[in-house]
Amino acid sequence: MITLREWRQRQQQLHPELASELDWLVRAVTGWDTLMLKWGDRPGSEFISQLEHLWQRYLQTREPVQYLVGRVNWRDMELQVAPGVLIPRPETELLVDMAAEWAGRWGLTNGQWADLGTGSGAIALGLLRVLPEIHMHGVDCSATALTIAQANAQRLGLSNRLTLHQGNWFEPLAHLQGQLQGVVSNPPYIPTPLLATLPPEVQHEPRLALDGGTDGLVHLRHLVQTAPFYLRPGGLWCVETMSGQTGAVVDLLKRQGGYQDIHTLDDWGGHDRFVLARWGG
């Protein structure tokens, strides 16, 4: 019987362009880190049958490996994911860091917050872990996403601080007008004409979570225009964008009027990615 290391090397030789997906799948199934994979003395043969099944399914369908195993590690959490829910990306972790840092600077580390388009609940749960005195409202139009977000909150012991609402953007939060200390969102921002050019793995993810309209700014524009009705004076507004869009979002905020202390932040790759502002009231 071949060892796991031999199986992995064989697949790397057959599919060198998919090395990162292969290693992600192997680590997820085995629980081994990179050092263990390269230098460990365990044969790992007991994992090969499951890995072969999942890997062949991936090769045939290009369904994201995160969907195949049903989970993803994000920040310091293991989150459940499934078809119908956007897979949280590593760069989105910075949205949590950025919002938490400026919340601390501006004295917004308690009270009511909202994560709009919460998906798996990743951003909401990440903020709940670093801002222990806030209560988060997660909004999504997808019942599938809300079910998964609830399961993730329960697993992490945070369900008592997360209230989930089904609906579009601010619509389910009418009772919180003028009360939110912070609003965060990773909205759909990919221009519709670009959707067909996305990698096959991304094509499996929900279109509703990707499609930002003709210019990619439809939902971002709505968040700029609507948030003032819900934020308290001095409240935080923070979003993720596609690289190349931050300038347009800053212009939207300035044209809207009332937003102050506007900042942008690059992701780990040096690409402009996030926009943050404070509602002046």
GULO-94683 format. One record per residue (C-alpha): z, y, x; residue number from 0. Coordinates in Angstrom, 2 decimals, always signed. Each point is the difference from the previous one (the first is absolute). Layout:
residues N
atom z->Z, y->Y, x->X, i->NUM
...
This chain:
residues 281
atom z->+0.00, y->+0.00, x->+0.00, i->0
atom z->-0.90, y->+3.42, x->+1.33, i->1
atom z->+2.61, y->+2.67, x->+0.52, i->2
atom z->+0.09, y->+3.31, x->-1.83, i->3
atom z->-0.94, y->+1.80, x->+3.19, i->4
atom z->-3.10, y->-2.18, x->+0.38, i->5
atom z->-0.97, y->+0.55, x->-3.65, i->6
atom z->+0.41, y->+3.76, x->+0.38, i->7
atom z->-2.07, y->+0.07, x->+3.20, i->8
atom z->-2.77, y->-1.97, x->-1.67, i->9
atom z->-0.13, y->+2.43, x->-2.93, i->10
atom z->+0.01, y->+2.97, x->+2.37, i->11
atom z->-3.02, y->-1.44, x->+1.79, i->12
atom z->-1.82, y->-0.61, x->-3.27, i->13
atom z->+0.86, y->+3.38, x->-1.52, i->14
atom z->+0.86, y->+2.47, x->+2.78, i->15
atom z->-0.63, y->+2.99, x->-2.28, i->16
atom z->+2.80, y->-1.16, x->-2.32, i->17
atom z->+2.69, y->-0.47, x->+2.64, i->18
atom z->+2.41, y->+2.53, x->-1.52, i->19
atom z->-0.23, y->-1.56, x->-3.48, i->20
atom z->+0.50, y->-3.47, x->+1.49, i->21
atom z->+3.09, y->+1.03, x->+1.94, i->22
atom z->+1.46, y->+1.80, x->-3.01, i->23
atom z->-0.40, y->-3.15, x->-2.10, i->24
atom z->+1.48, y->-2.26, x->+2.68, i->25
atom z->+3.03, y->+2.25, x->+0.44, i->26
atom z->+0.53, y->+0.27, x->-3.76, i->27
atom z->-0.12, y->-3.75, x->-0.58, i->28
atom z->+2.01, y->-1.07, x->+3.06, i->29
atom z->+2.42, y->+2.89, x->+0.36, i->30
atom z->-0.81, y->+0.01, x->+3.72, i->31
atom z->-0.48, y->+3.20, x->+1.96, i->32
atom z->-2.79, y->+0.62, x->+2.50, i->33
atom z->+2.05, y->-1.21, x->+2.98, i->34
atom z->+0.82, y->-3.25, x->-1.78, i->35
atom z->-3.67, y->-0.51, x->-0.85, i->36
atom z->-1.08, y->+0.49, x->+3.60, i->37
atom z->+2.82, y->-1.53, x->+2.00, i->38
atom z->+2.24, y->-1.99, x->-2.32, i->39
atom z->+0.44, y->-3.73, x->+0.59, i->40
atom z->-0.02, y->-1.11, x->-3.65, i->41
atom z->-3.18, y->-1.87, x->-1.00, i->42
atom z->-0.03, y->+1.49, x->-3.51, i->43
atom z->-2.17, y->-2.80, x->-1.33, i->44
atom z->+1.84, y->+0.02, x->-3.32, i->45
atom z->-1.59, y->+3.36, x->-0.86, i->46
atom z->-3.62, y->-0.91, x->+0.67, i->47
atom z->-0.82, y->-1.52, x->-3.40, i->48
atom z->+1.17, y->+3.09, x->-1.88, i->49
atom z->-1.64, y->+2.36, x->+2.47, i->50
atom z->-3.30, y->-1.86, x->-0.12, i->51
atom z->-0.02, y->+0.22, x->-3.80, i->52
atom z->+0.79, y->+3.73, x->-0.06, i->53
atom z->-2.32, y->+0.84, x->+2.90, i->54
atom z->-2.98, y->-1.78, x->-1.54, i->55
atom z->+0.66, y->+1.79, x->-3.29, i->56
atom z->+0.06, y->+3.30, x->+1.87, i->57
atom z->-3.26, y->-0.78, x->+1.80, i->58
atom z->-1.72, y->-0.91, x->-3.27, i->59
atom z->+1.28, y->+2.88, x->-2.14, i->60
atom z->+1.30, y->+2.67, x->+2.41, i->61
atom z->+2.93, y->+0.37, x->-2.34, i->62
atom z->+2.64, y->+1.93, x->+1.96, i->63
atom z->+2.36, y->-2.27, x->+1.91, i->64
atom z->+2.91, y->+1.93, x->-1.51, i->65
atom z->-1.09, y->-1.15, x->-3.45, i->66
atom z->-0.37, y->-3.57, x->+1.23, i->67
atom z->+3.64, y->-0.18, x->+1.12, i->68
atom z->+1.26, y->+2.36, x->-2.70, i->69
atom z->+1.95, y->+2.35, x->+2.22, i->70
atom z->-0.18, y->+2.64, x->+2.69, i->71
atom z->+2.50, y->+1.37, x->+2.49, i->72
atom z->+0.22, y->+3.77, x->-0.34, i->73
atom z->+2.54, y->+2.17, x->+1.79, i->74
atom z->+3.18, y->-2.11, x->-0.02, i->75
atom z->-0.88, y->-1.77, x->-3.26, i->76
atom z->-1.85, y->-3.09, x->-1.10, i->77
atom z->-1.93, y->+0.94, x->-3.13, i->78
atom z->-1.69, y->-2.19, x->-2.56, i->79
atom z->-3.69, y->+0.79, x->-0.56, i->80
atom z->-2.69, y->-1.59, x->-2.15, i->81
atom z->-3.52, y->+0.69, x->-1.27, i->82
atom z->+0.11, y->+3.09, x->-2.17, i->83
atom z->+2.36, y->+1.86, x->+2.33, i->84
atom z->-1.00, y->+2.08, x->+3.01, i->85
atom z->+1.21, y->-1.46, x->+3.30, i->86
atom z->+2.22, y->+2.60, x->+1.73, i->87
atom z->-1.44, y->+1.07, x->+3.35, i->88
atom z->+1.98, y->+0.57, x->+3.19, i->89
atom z->-1.04, y->+3.66, x->+0.17, i->90
atom z->+1.58, y->+0.67, x->-3.40, i->91
atom z->+3.38, y->-0.68, x->+1.60, i->92
atom z->-0.30, y->+3.49, x->+1.47, i->93
atom z->-0.06, y->+1.48, x->-3.50, i->94
atom z->+3.55, y->-1.27, x->-0.47, i->95
atom z->+1.09, y->+1.39, x->+3.37, i->96
atom z->-1.62, y->+3.37, x->-0.67, i->97
atom z->+1.48, y->+0.39, x->-3.49, i->98
atom z->+3.47, y->-1.08, x->+1.13, i->99
atom z->+0.00, y->+2.33, x->+3.01, i->100
atom z->-0.95, y->+3.07, x->-2.00, i->101
atom z->+2.29, y->-0.95, x->-2.87, i->102
atom z->+2.83, y->+0.14, x->+2.52, i->103
atom z->-1.13, y->+3.38, x->+1.30, i->104
atom z->-0.28, y->+1.45, x->-3.48, i->105
atom z->+3.13, y->-1.53, x->-1.53, i->106
atom z->-1.85, y->-2.31, x->-2.40, i->107
atom z->+1.79, y->-3.26, x->+0.83, i->108
atom z->+1.37, y->-0.64, x->-3.48, i->109
atom z->-1.08, y->+0.26, x->-3.63, i->110
atom z->-3.17, y->-1.19, x->-1.72, i->111
atom z->-3.21, y->-0.87, x->+1.88, i->112
atom z->-3.34, y->-1.43, x->-1.10, i->113
atom z->-2.51, y->-2.32, x->+1.68, i->114
atom z->-3.27, y->+0.34, x->-1.88, i->115
atom z->-2.32, y->-3.01, x->+0.16, i->116
atom z->+2.86, y->-2.11, x->+1.32, i->117
atom z->-1.93, y->-3.29, x->+0.26, i->118
atom z->+2.23, y->-2.56, x->+1.70, i->119
atom z->+2.76, y->+2.61, x->+0.16, i->120
atom z->-0.28, y->+0.28, x->+3.78, i->121
atom z->+0.38, y->+3.79, x->+0.32, i->122
atom z->+2.68, y->+0.21, x->-2.68, i->123
atom z->+2.05, y->-2.79, x->+1.53, i->124
atom z->-0.44, y->+1.34, x->+3.51, i->125
atom z->+1.37, y->+3.37, x->-1.07, i->126
atom z->+2.86, y->-1.55, x->-1.93, i->127
atom z->+1.08, y->-1.77, x->+3.19, i->128
atom z->+0.02, y->+3.15, x->+2.14, i->129
atom z->+1.23, y->+2.43, x->-2.68, i->130
atom z->+2.93, y->-1.88, x->-1.57, i->131
atom z->+0.94, y->+2.75, x->-2.46, i->132
atom z->-3.33, y->+0.38, x->-1.81, i->133
atom z->-1.20, y->-1.70, x->-3.18, i->134
atom z->-3.69, y->-0.86, x->+0.01, i->135
atom z->-2.44, y->-0.12, x->-2.92, i->136
atom z->-3.03, y->-2.17, x->+0.73, i->137
atom z->-3.09, y->+0.55, x->-2.16, i->138
atom z->-3.08, y->-2.21, x->-0.20, i->139
atom z->-2.64, y->-0.66, x->-2.65, i->140
atom z->-0.09, y->-3.70, x->+0.94, i->141
atom z->+2.43, y->-2.41, x->-1.64, i->142
atom z->-0.70, y->-2.46, x->+2.82, i->143
atom z->+1.05, y->+2.54, x->+2.61, i->144
atom z->+3.18, y->+0.88, x->-1.87, i->145
atom z->+0.98, y->-3.65, x->-0.28, i->146
atom z->-0.37, y->-0.44, x->+3.74, i->147
atom z->+1.80, y->+3.28, x->+0.75, i->148
atom z->+2.91, y->-1.15, x->-2.16, i->149
atom z->+0.15, y->-3.34, x->+1.79, i->150
atom z->+0.02, y->+1.75, x->+3.37, i->151
atom z->+2.76, y->+2.36, x->-1.11, i->152
atom z->+2.12, y->-2.88, x->-1.24, i->153
atom z->-0.47, y->-1.97, x->+3.20, i->154
atom z->+1.10, y->+3.01, x->+2.05, i->155
atom z->+2.95, y->+0.81, x->-2.24, i->156
atom z->-1.44, y->+3.37, x->-1.03, i->157
atom z->-0.93, y->-0.55, x->-3.65, i->158
atom z->+2.96, y->+2.08, x->-1.21, i->159
atom z->-1.45, y->+3.05, x->+1.79, i->160
atom z->-3.64, y->-0.47, x->-1.00, i->161
atom z->-1.27, y->+0.69, x->-3.51, i->162
atom z->-3.56, y->-1.16, x->-0.63, i->163
atom z->-2.37, y->+1.60, x->-2.51, i->164
atom z->-3.45, y->-1.10, x->-1.13, i->165
atom z->-2.51, y->+2.81, x->-0.36, i->166
atom z->-2.20, y->+2.48, x->+1.83, i->167
atom z->+1.57, y->+2.24, x->+2.61, i->168
atom z->+2.59, y->+2.33, x->-1.54, i->169
atom z->-0.62, y->-0.96, x->-3.65, i->170
atom z->+3.01, y->-2.36, x->-0.37, i->171
atom z->+2.32, y->+2.56, x->+1.64, i->172
atom z->-0.07, y->+2.74, x->-2.62, i->173
atom z->+3.79, y->-0.23, x->-0.25, i->174
atom z->+0.27, y->+0.95, x->+3.68, i->175
atom z->-1.96, y->+3.24, x->-0.08, i->176
atom z->+1.50, y->+2.47, x->+2.42, i->177
atom z->+2.48, y->-2.57, x->+1.34, i->178
atom z->-1.70, y->-1.87, x->+2.85, i->179
atom z->+1.27, y->+0.58, x->+3.51, i->180
atom z->-3.00, y->-1.75, x->+1.52, i->181
atom z->-3.41, y->-1.39, x->-0.95, i->182
atom z->-1.83, y->-2.44, x->+2.29, i->183
atom z->-3.27, y->-1.80, x->-0.49, i->184
atom z->-2.66, y->-2.06, x->+1.73, i->185
atom z->-2.66, y->+0.61, x->-2.65, i->186
atom z->-3.55, y->-1.35, x->-0.16, i->187
atom z->-1.96, y->+2.23, x->+2.37, i->188
atom z->-3.15, y->-1.84, x->+1.04, i->189
atom z->-3.17, y->+1.72, x->-1.30, i->190
atom z->-1.73, y->-2.23, x->-2.54, i->191
atom z->-3.28, y->-0.21, x->+2.00, i->192
atom z->+1.91, y->-1.49, x->+2.95, i->193
atom z->+1.62, y->-2.85, x->-1.92, i->194
atom z->-2.96, y->-2.32, x->+0.46, i->195
atom z->+0.20, y->+0.45, x->+3.78, i->196
atom z->+3.61, y->-1.14, x->+0.31, i->197
atom z->+0.79, y->-3.28, x->+1.82, i->198
atom z->-0.19, y->-3.15, x->-2.15, i->199
atom z->+3.78, y->-0.42, x->+0.12, i->200
atom z->+0.52, y->+3.45, x->-1.54, i->201
atom z->-2.50, y->-0.83, x->-2.74, i->202
atom z->+2.59, y->-2.46, x->-1.34, i->203
atom z->+2.56, y->+2.77, x->-0.51, i->204
atom z->+0.23, y->+1.85, x->-3.33, i->205
atom z->-2.70, y->+2.63, x->-0.38, i->206
atom z->+2.42, y->+2.19, x->-1.95, i->207
atom z->+2.12, y->+0.27, x->+3.14, i->208
atom z->-2.98, y->+1.00, x->+2.17, i->209
atom z->-2.45, y->+2.11, x->-2.00, i->210
atom z->+0.62, y->+3.71, x->+0.49, i->211
atom z->-3.02, y->+1.18, x->-1.95, i->212
atom z->-3.21, y->+1.54, x->+1.30, i->213
atom z->+1.66, y->+2.09, x->+2.70, i->214
atom z->+3.12, y->-2.13, x->+0.45, i->215
atom z->+2.20, y->+2.87, x->-1.18, i->216
atom z->+0.18, y->-0.56, x->-3.77, i->217
atom z->+3.54, y->-1.38, x->+0.00, i->218
atom z->+1.24, y->+2.18, x->+2.85, i->219
atom z->-1.21, y->+3.03, x->-1.93, i->220
atom z->+1.92, y->-1.15, x->-3.07, i->221
atom z->+3.18, y->-0.51, x->+2.01, i->222
atom z->-0.29, y->+3.51, x->+1.47, i->223
atom z->-0.51, y->+1.55, x->-3.42, i->224
atom z->+2.59, y->-1.97, x->-1.96, i->225
atom z->+2.94, y->-0.37, x->+2.39, i->226
atom z->+1.25, y->+3.59, x->-0.53, i->227
atom z->+1.01, y->-0.90, x->-3.56, i->228
atom z->+2.24, y->-2.79, x->+1.28, i->229
atom z->+1.40, y->+1.16, x->+3.33, i->230
atom z->+3.18, y->+2.00, x->+0.28, i->231
atom z->-0.30, y->+3.26, x->+1.94, i->232
atom z->-0.03, y->-1.05, x->+3.65, i->233
atom z->-1.09, y->-3.55, x->-0.85, i->234
atom z->-2.05, y->-2.08, x->+2.43, i->235
atom z->-3.64, y->-1.04, x->-0.56, i->236
atom z->-1.42, y->-2.60, x->+2.42, i->237
atom z->-3.21, y->-2.07, x->-0.15, i->238
atom z->-2.21, y->-2.23, x->+2.07, i->239
atom z->-3.70, y->+0.80, x->+0.26, i->240
atom z->-3.11, y->-1.41, x->+1.60, i->241
atom z->-0.63, y->+1.28, x->+3.50, i->242
atom z->-2.05, y->+3.17, x->-0.31, i->243
atom z->+1.50, y->+1.06, x->-3.34, i->244
atom z->+3.17, y->+1.80, x->+1.09, i->245
atom z->-1.77, y->+3.34, x->+0.39, i->246
atom z->-1.35, y->-0.20, x->-3.54, i->247
atom z->+3.44, y->-0.92, x->-1.37, i->248
atom z->+1.62, y->+2.90, x->+1.86, i->249
atom z->-2.61, y->+2.30, x->-1.57, i->250
atom z->+0.81, y->-1.42, x->-3.44, i->251
atom z->+3.69, y->+0.72, x->+0.52, i->252
atom z->-0.67, y->+3.55, x->+1.15, i->253
atom z->-2.37, y->+0.72, x->-2.90, i->254
atom z->+2.49, y->-1.42, x->-2.49, i->255
atom z->+2.61, y->+2.48, x->+1.16, i->256
atom z->+3.75, y->-0.51, x->+0.13, i->257
atom z->+0.00, y->-2.64, x->+2.73, i->258
atom z->+1.73, y->+0.92, x->+3.24, i->259
atom z->+0.61, y->-1.51, x->+3.44, i->260
atom z->-3.22, y->-2.00, x->-0.03, i->261
atom z->-0.27, y->-2.57, x->+2.82, i->262
atom z->-2.40, y->-2.74, x->+1.05, i->263
atom z->+0.72, y->-3.09, x->+2.09, i->264
atom z->-2.23, y->-2.44, x->+1.86, i->265
atom z->+0.36, y->-3.77, x->-0.21, i->266
atom z->+0.70, y->-2.22, x->+3.01, i->267
atom z->-3.69, y->-0.02, x->+0.85, i->268
atom z->-0.14, y->+3.79, x->+0.25, i->269
atom z->-1.89, y->+0.40, x->-3.31, i->270
atom z->+1.05, y->+2.72, x->-2.45, i->271
atom z->+1.65, y->-1.89, x->-2.83, i->272
atom z->+2.94, y->+1.70, x->-1.78, i->273
atom z->+0.69, y->+3.31, x->-1.70, i->274
atom z->+3.44, y->+1.31, x->-0.88, i->275
atom z->+1.09, y->+3.18, x->-1.76, i->276
atom z->+2.93, y->+1.58, x->-1.80, i->277
atom z->-0.26, y->+1.36, x->-3.54, i->278
atom z->+1.16, y->+3.60, x->-0.03, i->279
atom z->+0.77, y->+0.19, x->-3.69, i->280
